[in-house]
Amino acid sequence: MNVAAAVRRQVNGTNEVDAWGMDHDVAAVARSLAVLRWDITVGGDQHVPSDGPALLVANRRVLAGTPLLVAAAVGRATGRAVRFAGITDIAPIGPALRRVGGVIARPDEVAGLLRAGELPAVWCQPHIGFGHRVGPAPTPYLAAALDVRAPILPVAVIAPPLARRVRLEVGPAIAQPRRPGPWALAELADDVRAAIQRMVDEASPPSWLVPG
Amino acid sequence: MGSELGSLVATLLEKEPWVGEITGLDIDPPRRRLRRATFHRVEPKDRRKMVSIVREFDPQVVVHMAVWEPDARAHPRDAALWTQAAAVAVLGAAAECPSLTHLTVRSGICVYGRRRGAATRPDESVTPDPTTPFGRSLLDVERIAGEAGAVAGVPVTAVRLAPVVGPHVPSPLGRLLRLPAVPVSLMADPAFSVIDDQDAATAIVAAASTHLDGPVNVISPGAVTATQAVRMGRRVAVPLIGPEWRLAGMVASAFGAPIPPHIQELLNRGRTADGSYAAQALGVEPRLSTREVIQALYEWATVIHLRPTEAAA
């Protein structure tokens, strides 16, 4: 990334800000700075399409800064900007997070991103308690991806709270149901949760419990 | 027909092969030379006259653009009253015309509102929830048109335009951005989109010909923030936090660029929409991106003095 050119674009107003408020230069800087906070290893990044829409569904670890972590890790590994859902809509925090790719948590917002060929990330419900249990997958967002016919990619975040060393595993796209309907959607949500749980179980050696 | 957009639409309709007779009403005369269309100057509150003109003409297609944006061509109070009165008179009369086959109304993406937690880039499936007087006024026009369409049993297209901006368009946003110093939100500086007047007119004419039933967003691709726009125009950005917006509004008003609530909302909360459906439904796409529309706003044509080709006798 050419920092001087980025600064020049910020000064003369030619920086690219999209309709959701993401500034591509600022997002690139944020991805670069993420290495100061995390030592990230990403596996399975070849499953992320080089262009076109895809929905990332990740498990959420309490206090691990999962949205920023996933956006930075997958963004660095694939070169694509990841739009993480769930930011607040209150200034100045909300607008600041929008600049680095944040969007508010609404299924129609995520559907709009997918229609525009973007790469949004949403979260399973966090599991409070011991162990590596993955919570239920968010069905409204899965329905949005089905409407747009976007692939759904499970992402396992293996990151103890406040740890420096973290690992992300991106799985292959989940097979989508042939027929729409609430039952098919529920089964899809189960499949997504199970895929993430499997990756978490496979990639969680006891050493990850010790903050790096 | 008296607005820049209305005159443009009338000009384009005159060139359409499917359009026969054209008649138009407005409080102001057309801004362009119209060759086929007839024009009636009517006060928006003169319901009786408007109704009689519409009934006598017995239109097949009505393109209703009598929407006054606050502080564009009218005071905010008059804008709301005129918009409501004209919609009731024209659309109500049109619903009783036996030849009517289609209604097209000019609306705006203001109808979606920007309440906290609202969709940032709503498409047509998002339920309108206006948060400004202009947004409510536009939604009211859509409602009246929907009722008129139901009575007449004809499809109604609501063309939801992004803020219409152009070098010659009287718009509060355009006037504000061309001030030497422009207030911007320090805390948010959100993105917004606009539409060029020519692109808006093309979309409205396409909507009138396609007989689409339902709303359609018409918006230039891309977005800019107020700070970006100000820098593109080489103006000075005056960052504001909140309470001083009132003072900024008074100062801007003194310089001929009042800031109505929907423009203040745009500068503080942003305003964009998903315009992808328009290409599919209307078969037209905007020629200019939002950035190009803003650039055009700042480019003033150079005055060239032409010498006469022949000396006067």
Interface residues (C-beta under 8 A of the other chain):
Chain A: V11 N12 G13 T14 N15 V17 D18 A19 W20 G21 D89 I90 A91 P92 G94 P95 R98 V103 I104 R106 D108 E109 A111 G112 R115 A116
Chain B: R116 G117 A118 A119 T120 R121 P122 D123 S125 V126 S185 M187 A188 D189 P190 A191 S193 G222 A223 V224 T225 T227 Q228 A229 V230 R231 M232 N268 G270 T272 D274 S276
